[in-house]
């Protein structure tokens, strides 16, 4: 995801979006862990498997990208991992302060 976001913003895109079923808690948590801010719920966005599906929207915009890129770079740095490959600082800890309410 880091490489896709990086490329999108390098190409001049202004937004990077993540949309998922509002009931999909793991997907929603992943979006925020990646530093994408919650933008809202589109109620009854579609019908899926015979039920109304609400869609949760998350995004990062171009002005969000520089601090997000720094967070990813810090998280991916070799010194963020111990001799067993365990991260010292989680991505969530680095991106949570960057989320917009």
Residue pairs with C-beta under 8 A, 6 or more apart in sequence:
1 34
2 72
2 76
4 16
5 16
5 34
5 60
5 65
5 68
6 69
8 16
9 16
9 62
9 65
13 62
14 61
14 62
15 59
15 60
15 61
15 62
16 36
16 59
16 60
16 61
16 65
17 36
17 57
17 58
17 59
18 27
18 31
18 34
18 36
18 57
18 58
18 59
19 55
19 56
19 57
19 58
20 27
20 28
20 31
20 55
20 56
20 58
21 27
21 48
21 53
21 54
21 55
21 56
22 28
22 41
22 53
22 54
22 55
22 56
23 54
24 56
28 38
28 56
28 58
31 38
31 56
31 58
32 38
32 58
32 92
32 95
32 96
32 99
33 91
33 92
33 95
34 91
34 95
35 60
35 64
35 68
35 71
35 72
35 95
35 98
35 99
36 58
36 59
36 60
37 58
37 59
37 60
37 64
37 99
37 100
37 101
38 56
38 57
38 58
38 99
39 57
39 58
39 59
40 56
40 57
41 54
41 55
41 56
41 57
42 54
42 55
42 57
43 52
43 54
44 52
44 53
44 54
45 53
45 54
45 55
46 52
46 53
46 55
47 53
60 68
64 98
64 100
67 98
68 95
68 98
71 91
71 94
71 95
71 98
72 91
72 94
74 80
74 89
74 94
75 87
75 89
75 90
75 91
75 94
79 88
80 87
80 88
80 89
81 87
81 88
82 88
